[in-house]
Amino acid sequence: MSDKSASYLQQLFGLDGKTAVVIGGTGVLGGAICDCLAAAGAYVIVAGRSEDAGNARVEALKAAGGAGEFAAVDVSSRESVQALLDQCVAGGHAPDILVNGAGVNAATPFLDIPDEEWDRIFNINLGSVRVASQTFAKYWLDEKRQGSIINIASMSALIPLSRVFTYSASKAAVLNLTKNLAREWAEQKIRVNAISPGFFPAEQNKKVLTPDRVESIMKHTPANRFGEPQELAGAVLLLASDHAGSFITGENLVVDGGFSSMTI
């Protein structure tokens, strides 16, 4: 690659001097998102509940030449999310990018879903997006800073999937909220977008990926394979960048190996 090409790509997608907060950064997909943001030059706040997993991710970032730190957060607590933001600012790393990647799932038949399970999944999958977006956007608006919010939705938000009723409903709500917030804050230069991954094996879907389920997924995925976590990097960097993604807001980027294009 020529110096001119490298300079152009850096201008488009480079994140030097930026701080990215990845809520859910201790998970499989969240960890890959942390990796790509750090590789592009961002200081990455790996936010999650597991200190061991978070510190391990930070060490991996540093070993690869990146920079960042772990921040404990309970996404069900507004006070905890505020403390996360305060930690960033106090440490000299005012946030520019927020990734809402916390998520849980369950494979309970619809008639058997207890209220507690429904409430828990919605509180984490949707409630965390609401609280974090309110908290970080208020800071950006008060400080007259621009920002980018990237919500991790799901293919099930577009095409309801069997066995994951509550998860599908919560992720559909995430997409609706994404578009509403994009409209609300566009003039203040706060962009809000979503990414809907197809089938990427991770901790939250391990229980539903039975052999018959996997066979069905492969039959409906033209790429005929699962996604690799690092294959989210292109979509993340596009939406995170104030240059490459400057006129993109209210969108949902689907990364699914063709799953959503398959009919019969």
N, C-alpha and C positions, 0 to 999 in steps of 0.2 A: 504494500500500500504506500502510495506517495505521501510526502509530508502534507501536500495540499489536500488530499483526500482525508487524511487523519485529522487535519485541522478543521475541515468542514464537518466531519462526523462529531468531533468534540464540541463544536459550536452548536450543533443540533441537539445532541443527546447528553453532553457532559453535564455533570451535577456538582462540579467543584464549588465549594463554599456553601452548598446547600445542606440542610439537615432534614433527614427523613425519619419519621416516627412510624414504625411498623407494629401495630397492635396485632398480636397473634404471630409475632416474629419467631417464636420458639417452636412453631409447628413445621411440618414438611414444606408446604407451599410458602408459608410465611418466611421460613428460613431461606428459601431460594430467592424470594423477593428481596430480603436483606442483602444477600450476596450480590445481586445485580446492581442494586442501588449503590452499594459500597464500591463496587468495581467501576462505576461511572463517576465516582468522586465524592459522593455524599457521605456525610457523617451520619451513621445509622443508629438510632435508638431502638434496640431490640426490646419490645415491650411484651410482657406475658406474665404468667403466674409462676412458672418454674424457674427458679434462680439458677439451678444447675444447667438446664437446657439453654437458658439465656446466656449465661457466661460462656458456655461451650460455643455457642454461635458467635459471640463477640470474639473469642479467641480465634475462631476460623476466619473471621473477617480480617483480623489483624495479620494472621499468617499469610493471607493472600494479598497483603499490602493495603487493606482498607482501614477504616477507623470507625469506632462506635463504642457504645456502652449498653449495659442492660438496665432496664427500668422495670420494677415490679408494678403490675397493674391488675386490678380486679375490674373487669369491664362492666360488671353489674353495679358498681358503685360510682356515683358522680364525683364523690370526694376523691376517690382513687384516681380517676381520670384527670381531675384538676391537678392533683399532686404530680402526675406524670408530666403535664404541661409545665408546671412550676419547676420541676427538676430540669427540664430542657432549658428553660429560660435562665434559671439561676446558674447553670453550668456554662452559659455563653453559647448555647446552641438553640437559638430561637428557631422553631420549626418552619419549614417551607412546604413539606409534603407530609400528608397523613394517609397511611394505608390502613383501612379498617378490614382486618383479616381474621378476627376472632369468629369461631363457628363451632357448633356442635350438631350432632345428628342422632337419630334413633329410627329403628326399623319396626316400630309398633304398628300393627294393623289399625286402621282408622277407628273402628268401633271400640278399640281397647285403649286408645290414647287417654291417659289420665290428665286432669287439669294441670297437675304439677309439671308434667313433662312438656305439655304444650306451652305453658308459661315460661319454663326454663329456656326452651329453644328460642322462642320469640325474644325473650329478654336478652339473650346473648347475641343471636344472629341479627336482630333488628335493633333492639334497645341499645346495644353497644355502638352501633352506627349513629343513632340519634344523639346519644350523650357525647360521644367523642367529636362528632361534627359540630354540635352546639358549642362545645368547650373550645375547640381549636379555631373555629370560624369567628367566634366572638373576639378571641385574642387578635386574629388577623384584622378584623374590622376596626377594633379599638386602636390598633397600632398602624392602621392604614398600610398593611402588608398584603401582597398577593399570596395565594396559596393554591395547592392542588390536593384534592381529596380523591383517593382511589378506593372504591368499595369493592370487596371481593364478593361477587354474587355467585351464580351457579347456572349450569345448563338447565337444572330443574326449575329455575325461575321462568324459563321460556317454554319448556316442554315438561309439564308435570310428570314426575317419575313415580312408578308404583313403589310402595313400601316406605317412602320417605315423605309422608304427607305434610307434616309440620315443617320440616326443613324446606320443602318446595314452596310452601306458602310464605314462609319467612323471607326466603330469598327473592321471591316475586315482589314482596313489599320493599326490599332493599332497592330493587330497580326503580320502583315507583318513586321512592324517596330521593334517589339519585337525580332523577330528572327534575323533580320539584326544587331541589336545592340548587341545581345548576341554573335554573331560571331565576331563582331568588337572588343569587350572588354574582351573576355574570358581570354586571356593571362594576362591581367592586374587585374584579379580577381574581375571584376565587372560582376555580374550575372544579367541577364535581363529575366524576366519571365512574364507570364500573367495568370490571372484567368478569366474564362468566367462563370459568374453566369447564372443559368437558370432563372426561374421566381421568383423574390423576389419583392413583392410590395414595391414601393418606390415613392417618390415625382415625379420623372421624367417619370414614366410609368403609373401614376394614371389615366391620361386622356384616355389612350388606353385600359385600363382594363374594358371594357364594359361587361355586363353579358354574351353576346354571345361569346365574346373573352375568358372570363374566362372558360366557358364551353368547348371551343375548346382546351384550354391549358390543362385542367384537363384530357381530353380524350387522350392527347399525352404525359402525364407525368405519368410513371408507379407508382411513389410514390403517385400520386393522391392528391397532395397538393402543395401549394407554399412553397418556402424555407423560413427559418427563418434567419435573418441577422447573428446571432451568428454561423450559420452552415458554414460560410466562414472561421472560425477561424483556422481549421486544415490546410487548404490550405495555408493560410497566414503565419502561423508559420513555416510550412515546407519551404516555399520559402524565408522567412526572415532569417532563421537560417543559420549561416556559417558552422554549423556542420551537421544537418540533411539534409540540402539542398546544401551542398558544391559542389556536382557534377551535379547539376540541373541548366541548363541555356538554354534559347531558347525554353522553354516549355510553354504549355497552359494547365492549370488544369481546367477541366470542373466540375462545381458543380451544377448539374441540376436535381437531382431526377430521372435521367434516360431519360430525354426528348430527348437527342441526339441519344439514342439507339432505339427509337420508329420509326417504319416505317408504317406498316398497322395493 
